[in-house]
Amino acid sequence: MKLAFIGGGNMAAALIGGMVKQGIAARDIEVAEISPERCAWLKQQFGVTAGERIADLKAADVIVLAVKPQQMREVLRGLPAPRLTQLMLSIAAGIRAKDISRWLGGHPAVVRAMPNTPSLVGAGIAGLYALPDVTRAQRAAAQQVMEAVGTAVWVDTEAQIDAVTAISGSGPAYVFYFIEALEEAAVELGLNPLAARRLVLHTFNGAARLAMSETVSPAELRARVTSKGGTTEQGLLALDQGAVRQAIVRAAQAAAARAHEMGELFGQDQ
């Protein structure tokens, strides 16, 4: 597989590093990046070709679009028309696949991916959506790229990418928010900040690993921890009294609505 990246930011770098670890030769990866300093870093870090322009876009099997959403339309309209066999894989938030196709003159092979920030440490998950004419081989190539930094889930409609954005895209921020709150509580209860940080982070990590290793639901796992009349029950009652569950649902709904708005905004031609 030959890869071309348009944009060399943090997510692009994570994907490049993951692909190199998977065995893709550095000589088969090319990056177009406007920052000379970033180009030098990419060359030094991964041994790839990097410069302000892609020298031979036609050689790439997969072109990864890793530019800022507000730059996407201008960048795509400045590209030569891709070959029908070339897959355009976008990791830009809020940019719809159908708009990418339109800006490329109706190019049919477009996959939209929504990765998340844990991808930077190889623990990400991405939602993927393919336009109807994307081939099975192209879908496999897109999945291979995204699974270089974690795992991937396909969705059936582009509208569902808004839900992916709200859950796994924005989700790490919700987790960090909860971590902040628990750390604050730990300090208020008399623990020193270092101990508080270790206790909370290991609790989150361990709970997530346990949930992933079990076949039962999170509700059952929660019930196992919650003894009647015990400390956990009192803590959960306080969360229910504060309508925390409903607030989390509303947060995801608000994020999904904003993702839809961004798609409408960025998809405009003016």
C-alpha positions in Angstrom: 0.0 0.0 0.0 1.3 3.5 -0.9 0.0 6.3 1.3 -0.1 10.0 0.8 -1.0 12.3 3.8 -2.3 15.8 3.2 -1.5 17.4 6.5 1.0 16.2 9.0 -0.5 17.1 12.4 -0.7 14.9 15.5 -3.3 12.5 14.3 -1.6 12.1 10.9 1.7 11.4 12.7 0.0 8.8 14.9 -1.3 7.0 11.9 2.0 7.2 10.1 3.8 5.7 13.1 1.2 3.0 13.4 1.4 2.1 9.7 5.2 1.9 9.9 5.0 -0.4 12.9 2.6 -2.6 10.9 5.3 -3.0 8.3 4.4 -0.4 5.7 7.7 0.9 4.3 8.5 4.5 5.1 9.4 5.0 1.4 5.8 4.3 0.5 4.5 7.1 2.7 4.5 10.7 1.6 3.3 13.7 3.5 2.3 17.2 2.3 2.7 19.7 5.1 3.1 23.4 4.9 5.3 23.7 8.0 9.0 23.1 7.2 9.7 22.4 10.9 7.0 19.7 10.9 8.3 18.2 7.7 11.8 17.9 9.2 10.3 16.3 12.3 8.3 13.8 10.3 11.3 12.8 8.2 13.5 12.4 11.2 10.9 10.5 13.3 9.6 8.1 10.6 11.9 8.3 7.6 9.0 9.3 5.3 9.1 11.8 2.5 7.6 15.1 3.5 7.4 18.5 1.9 5.1 21.4 1.1 3.7 19.6 -1.9 3.0 16.0 -2.8 5.4 15.2 -5.6 3.4 12.3 -7.1 -0.1 12.1 -5.8 -1.0 9.7 -8.6 1.2 7.0 -7.0 -0.8 6.7 -3.8 -3.4 4.0 -3.2 -4.9 5.9 -0.2 -4.8 9.6 0.2 -5.4 10.6 3.9 -7.0 14.0 4.2 -5.7 15.3 7.6 -6.2 19.1 7.2 -8.3 21.4 9.3 -12.0 21.2 8.4 -12.1 24.9 7.4 -9.3 24.3 4.9 -10.7 21.2 3.3 -12.7 22.6 0.4 -9.8 24.9 -0.7 -7.3 22.0 -0.5 -9.4 19.6 -2.4 -10.3 22.0 -5.2 -6.6 22.5 -5.7 -5.8 18.8 -6.1 -5.6 17.1 -9.5 -8.5 14.7 -10.1 -7.7 11.4 -8.4 -7.8 8.1 -10.2 -11.0 6.1 -9.7 -9.0 3.4 -7.8 -7.6 6.0 -5.3 -9.3 6.0 -1.9 -9.8 9.4 -0.2 -9.8 8.8 3.5 -10.8 11.8 5.5 -10.1 12.2 9.3 -11.3 15.8 9.3 -14.0 16.4 11.9 -17.3 17.7 10.5 -16.6 17.3 6.8 -19.1 15.0 5.1 -18.0 12.3 2.6 -20.6 13.5 0.1 -19.1 17.0 0.2 -15.6 15.7 -0.3 -16.9 13.7 -3.3 -18.5 16.8 -4.7 -15.5 19.0 -4.3 -13.5 16.3 -6.2 -15.8 16.4 -9.1 -17.9 13.5 -8.0 -15.1 11.1 -7.0 -16.9 7.9 -5.7 -14.2 6.4 -3.4 -14.5 8.4 -0.2 -14.4 7.1 3.4 -15.0 9.4 6.3 -13.3 8.4 9.6 -13.9 9.9 13.1 -10.9 8.9 15.2 -10.4 10.0 18.8 -7.4 11.3 20.8 -6.5 8.0 22.5 -5.3 7.1 19.0 -2.2 9.2 19.9 -1.2 6.3 22.2 -2.4 3.5 20.1 -5.6 3.0 22.1 -8.1 4.8 19.8 -11.3 3.8 18.2 -12.6 5.3 14.9 -16.1 5.3 13.4 -16.0 4.7 9.6 -18.5 5.5 6.9 -18.0 4.7 3.2 -19.9 6.1 0.2 -21.9 3.4 -1.7 -19.3 2.9 -4.5 -16.3 2.3 -2.2 -15.1 -1.2 -3.0 -14.5 -4.0 -0.5 -10.7 -3.7 -1.0 -10.9 0.1 -0.4 -12.9 -0.4 2.8 -10.3 -2.9 4.0 -7.5 -0.4 3.2 -9.3 2.3 5.2 -9.8 -0.1 8.1 -6.2 -1.1 8.0 -5.1 2.6 8.3 -7.3 3.4 11.2 -6.6 0.2 13.1 -2.9 1.1 13.0 -3.8 3.2 16.1 -6.6 1.2 17.7 -9.8 -0.4 16.4 -12.6 0.7 14.1 -16.4 0.4 13.8 -18.3 0.8 10.6 -21.6 2.7 10.5 -24.3 2.4 7.9 -25.2 6.0 7.3 -23.2 9.2 7.4 -25.7 10.7 9.9 -24.5 8.1 12.4 -21.0 9.6 12.3 -22.5 12.5 14.2 -23.3 10.0 17.0 -19.8 8.5 16.8 -18.5 12.1 17.2 -20.6 12.6 20.2 -19.7 9.3 21.9 -16.1 8.3 21.0 -14.9 11.5 19.5 -15.9 13.8 22.4 -16.1 10.9 24.9 -12.5 11.2 26.1 -13.3 14.8 27.3 -16.2 13.5 29.3 -13.9 10.9 30.9 -11.3 13.5 31.7 -14.1 15.7 33.2 -15.1 12.8 35.5 -11.4 12.2 36.4 -11.0 15.9 37.3 -14.1 15.7 39.5 -12.9 12.5 41.3 -9.4 14.0 41.8 -11.0 17.1 43.3 -13.1 15.0 45.6 -10.1 12.9 46.7 -8.1 16.1 47.6 -11.1 17.5 49.5 -11.3 14.2 51.4 -7.7 14.7 52.6 -5.6 12.8 50.0 -2.5 14.5 48.6 -2.8 15.4 44.8 -0.3 12.7 43.7 -2.1 9.9 45.5 -5.4 11.3 44.3 -4.2 11.2 40.7 -2.9 7.6 40.9 -6.0 6.3 42.6 -8.3 7.9 40.1 -6.4 7.0 36.9 -5.8 3.4 38.0 -9.5 3.1 38.9 -10.6 4.3 35.5 -8.1 2.1 33.7 -8.9 -1.0 35.8 -12.7 -0.5 35.5 -12.4 -0.1 31.7 -10.2 -3.2 31.4 -12.6 -5.2 33.5 -15.6 -4.1 31.5 -13.8 -5.1 28.3 -12.9 -8.5 29.6 -16.4 -9.4 30.8 -19.4 -10.5 28.8 -22.0 -9.1 31.2 -23.4 -5.6 31.0 -22.0 -2.5 32.8 -25.2 -2.5 34.8 -24.3 -6.0 36.2 -20.7 -4.9 36.9 -22.0 -1.9 38.8 -24.4 -4.1 40.8 -21.5 -6.4 41.8 -19.8 -3.4 43.4 -22.9 -2.0 45.1 -23.7 -3.7 48.4 -27.1 -2.8 49.9 -26.6 -0.1 52.5 -22.9 0.3 51.7 -20.7 3.1 50.6 -21.1 2.6 46.8 -24.9 2.7 47.1 -24.7 6.0 48.9 -22.4 7.4 46.3 -24.6 6.3 43.4 -27.7 7.7 45.2 -26.0 11.1 45.2 -25.2 10.8 41.5 -28.9 9.9 40.8 -30.1 12.8 42.9 -27.9 15.1 40.8 -29.3 13.6 37.6 -25.8 12.8 36.4 -27.0 10.0 34.0 -29.4 12.3 32.3 -26.8 15.1 32.1 -24.4 12.7 30.3 -27.1 11.8 27.8 -27.8 15.4 27.2 -24.1 16.1 26.7 -23.9 13.5 24.0 -27.1 14.8 22.3 -25.7 18.3 22.3 -22.4 17.1 20.9 -24.2 15.2 18.1 -26.3 18.2 17.3 -23.2 20.4 17.0 -21.5 17.8 14.8 -24.5 17.9 12.4 -24.3 21.7 12.4 -20.6 21.6 11.6 -21.3 19.3 8.6 -23.9 21.7 7.3 -21.5 24.7 7.8 -18.4 23.2 6.4 -20.3 21.6 3.5 -21.3 25.0 2.1 -19.7 26.2 -1.1 -19.6 29.8 -0.1 
